[in-house]
Amino acid sequence: MGRGRVELKRIENKINRQVTFAKRRNGLLKKAYELSVLCDAEVGLIIFSSRGRLFEFCSSPSSMVKTLDRYQKCSYAAADAAMPLKDTEKNYQEYLKLKSRVELLQSNQRNLLGEDLAPLSMKELEQLENQIEVSLNQIRSTKTQLMLDQLFDLKRKEQTLQDSNKDLKRKLQEAGPNNMLQLSWQHGEASGSNTQNNNGLFNAASNCDTPLQMGYEQMDNAYGGPGWM
């Protein structure tokens, strides 16, 4: 009869576990050596016991470090080659999500403008109507607040002008009637000087001898009377 199938589980007996470890370790190292010789393969085997003791086999003539470096280069290169594919797929999925969202926003915009309403159901039309009402209320509220702010600004400017006018009136009252009379007198002198200058100009013009007046004098002297008679 053949051997029965051994159940793979942890051996609880410590002595049996150590014996089994030694036998299977030696068998695994032997198999690794045979694989490297028969198939001309580069084999690296690392084993740590439960106590932390290291057992290793390397078919490379140099050392285990060279084999590990080769393993890291191959594994990292494969990972780097797989990363762009994952990134591309992730970016494509993100693109599809953004595209569907943009299409939905464009459809909502057309509906708000009153376009493409035929495919909508009654419930969707009611929701659209409520959304428009809410938007109108917000717009009106913002407009009203803006008008109130402008009105408040105008009232503030009006109050500033009124205060300035009151300050000017107070300064004029503090100046007294003498200063007011002095200002009026100076204004009168300026007007009188302008009038005198104008009269001088008229007198100078009246004293000028014109050719017409000379003709009148000649006719008066010739006929013994005024020239116009």
Salt bridges, closest charged atoms under 4 A:
GLU12 OE1 - ARG10 NH1 3.36
GLU42 OE1 - ARG70 NH1 2.31
ASP116 OD2 - ARG110 NE 2.78
ASP153 OD1 - ARG156 NH2 2.47
ASP167 OD1 - ARG170 NH2 3.90
GLU174 OE2 - ARG170 NH1 3.15
